[in-house]
Amino acid sequence: MSAEESLLPTTTTTAASRADNRLPWVLTLSVGMGALLFGYHAGFSSPSEESVLEEVFENDRQAADLAWSILNVGAMVGALLCGPIASRYGRRPAVLLNCVPYIAGAVLMVISRGGARAMFTTGRLVAGAGVGYSSVIVPLYVAEIALPSLRGTLGCINQLNISGGVLVVSVLGLPIIAHAWWWRIMMIVSLGFVVLQFLPMLLLAPESPVWLCSSGKTEQARASLRQLRGSKYAVEDELQALVHHTEMDKANAGAESSSYVQLFSSQVRRPVVLGVLLMVLQQFSGINGVVFNMKSLFDNGSSSASYVSMLGSILVNAVQVIATAGACTLMERVGRRTFLLSSCVGMALSCSVMAVAVYYSLATYVKIFALCGYMIMFAFGVGPLPWLLCSEIYPSSVRAVAMSLSTVTNWACSFLVTLLFDDMVLHIGQHGVFVFYAAVCLAGAVFFGATLPETRGLSLEQIEELWK
């Protein structure tokens, strides 16, 4: 730690204990509805695929596959747009704007009738923009309103909401087996989560104090901190730290501080590269390849295979939600590095067991055991930590656009993983795919073990000092 940094006012444990954290919790749960809708729309295709194929696409599977996969394209567009919007207009307006594509996308899909392929596909594309937008603004806003002592827990809730959204949509999808039209009800239900995001953010949420300081609005930043921390908390030390680092960022970054050009400057290159590679690790560990192809992994050829596969998906998704909830409670007690590296090793072992089970055609319960282990280890590290760490490690002057870049990388890798899964199975077999995922996880453990600093307990300003 430099001498200058040691003199910098920071949030002490005593001061933090006087903070009232109720509002940050409420706002995290509210803005987190965007992350829940992320999981909801991503998981919507699993229970509704056959019904939509028959009713809307009239059994044109190629056109239906385009509609399902176009969510990734929309997500990349939404992620690219969110960073500049959040940088220029503020985090709170950016969160409120997130509701628009979710509403428009759901409405377009609900009103799609037989043969209205373009309308449904457009709705899926627009909803995808909401998904990508959420994956930037949710962890960004949460990181900037939370105290360091709470940031890990609140940041982990982002992944809990994503997993929860997948679980909710898989449970709500059970009636679709008997009622093919039920997918419309599922889309209407999604609008309720939009309301839960919009109203608390409109009525209760202050602007991010970090963004206000970066915009030169010090008095408004002080008011925001007072609203977030409560009347018993002395905000001046935290405010001075924010102002100090904002001035340093502006001095170092120059005129391009909130543009994509600045991401290539020497001051921010290292954290940006680490953030992007964290997203690559998350997707090439195989999570979406596993989740989106769960039916083929559990297929036993029985007449009740559809119902059994849905129950199997619910079981695996429930395990992931429970494990993620456990990770939230431990995130501030165990270091980020420890969680990430343990997660990589555990996922590699689970993938190895799955590869053996597939290669030797072992009993189904062995596969279930391996996949549940995989999901648990994912939930404790590789799942939540890329989102949390990216919201922490980027300098405030480029945090929004850097989050956009890493999120676009995540969705591009997701698209590649899901697109290439069948081809990989064809060429190297299911067991070979899991060997590949295991190798990626081990490589991630080695690389990030050597390059990633610990950020637990540090303020965002202190984390910036790690790169200087």
LINJO-V793776 format. One record per helix or strand of 3 or more residues. SS is the DSSP state (H for helix, E for strand). FROM is the first residue (numbers start at 0). LEN is the number of residues. If there is no record, write none. Layout:
SS	FROM	LEN
SS	FROM	LEN
This chain:
H	2	4
H	12	5
H	21	10
H	32	23
H	60	29
H	90	20
H	116	29
H	147	30
H	181	22
H	208	6
H	217	12
H	235	21
H	259	5
H	268	16
H	286	6
H	293	5
H	304	26
H	335	24
H	363	19
H	384	9
H	398	53
H	459	6
